[in-house]
Amino acid sequence: MRTFSEVSGYLPENTPYNSSFAGYKDWFIQNYTKPGFTIESGLGENPLPISQFDEIYRDNIGILVLGMVL
């Protein structure tokens, strides 16, 4: 997690207890027995405006590439 933070500039945060048992990350961990992460990016509510795409991509490309080699 620290490495993802370093390549993106995002700060890691703890998952609130009531949010930690339902979602894609949990399904992934259960089915693949590998670490799973949720990257929260962008500002506002879903769907995010397309105008944020370039900034979100730049912020997250390091995470995507690093995730492929781990």
Backbone hydrogen bonds, N-H to C=O, Kabsch-Sander energy under -0.5 kcal/mol:
donor,donor_aa,acceptor,acceptor_aa,energy
5,S,1,M,-2.1
6,E,2,R,-2.2
7,V,3,T,-2.1
8,S,4,F,-1.4
9,G,5,S,-2.7
19,S,16,P,-1.9
20,S,17,Y,-1.4
22,A,19,S,-0.5
27,W,23,G,-1.9
28,F,24,Y,-2.9
29,I,25,K,-2.5
30,Q,26,D,-2.4
31,N,27,W,-2.6
32,Y,28,F,-2.7
33,T,29,I,-1.6
39,I,37,F,-0.5
40,E,38,T,-0.7
41,S,39,I,-0.6
52,Q,49,P,-2.1
53,F,50,I,-1.8
56,I,52,Q,-2.5
57,Y,53,F,-2.9
58,R,54,D,-2.4
59,D,55,E,-2.4
60,N,56,I,-1.6
61,I,57,Y,-1.9
64,L,60,N,-2.2
65,V,61,I,-2.4
66,L,62,G,-2.5
67,G,63,I,-2.6
68,M,64,L,-1.1
69,V,65,V,-0.9
69,V,66,L,-0.8
70,L,66,L,-1.0
